[in-house]
Amino acid sequence: MKPKSIESVSSTSGQEFRAPYSTGYRIKLLSQLLYRQFSDRLEPFGLTPFHWLVLCCLWQEDGLPTSAIGEKLQQVGGTLTGVLDRMEERGFVRRERDPLDRRICRIWLTDVGMELEQVLPQITADLHAQTWEGVSQRDREQFSRSLDRAIANLS
């Protein structure tokens, strides 16, 4: 069942602030749908959406310290440690102690992790195209700006 458009709900009734009409609810629904779709597309590679985020960080700069990945992804250490454990077990990354500071653990892509850069971006591009089918570039940009503003307002 698709929720009604917010425009079809009276702004004087207060229903626009209640699920399934509220913006927050619909953003959550979109997030869940995207997560499921993306998970399904990554599963054949043994990856999750969180693994994708880590790979993106390392494709930009390989050999990052665990703490730098956590900062970029705004994740706490325990959560990231478990994700990196699974990625290492599956052969996507390897960990090495920094030779100048043994307290620092650097994360490096393996050959398999590097090769995924040739495949995975197209999967995300396909999902992006499906998500925004029928929505103009101008409307997408406005939506993105509005989300950025809302996030900034609450941060």
Stockholm file with secondary structure:
# STOCKHOLM 1.0

chainA/1-155         MKPKSIESVSSTSGQEFRAPYSTGYRIKLLSQLLYRQFSDRLEPFGLTPFHWLVLCCLWQEDGLPTSAIGEKLQQVGGTLTGVLDRMEERGFVRRERDPLDRRICRIWLTDVGMELEQVLPQITADLHAQTWEGVSQRDREQFSRSLDRAIANLS
#=GR chainA/1-155 SS CCCCCGGGSCTTTTGGGSTTTSHHHHHHHHHHHHHHHHHHHHGGGTCCHHHHHHHHHHHHSTTEEHHHHHHHHTCCHHHHHHHHHHHHHTTSEEEEECSSCTTCEEEEECHHHHHGGGTHHHHHHHHHHHHTTTCCHHHHHHHHHHHHHHHHHHC
#=GC SS_cons         CCCCCGGGSCTTTTGGGSTTTSHHHHHHHHHHHHHHHHHHHHGGGTCCHHHHHHHHHHHHSTTEEHHHHHHHHTCCHHHHHHHHHHHHHTTSEEEEECSSCTTCEEEEECHHHHHGGGTHHHHHHHHHHHHTTTCCHHHHHHHHHHHHHHHHHHC
//
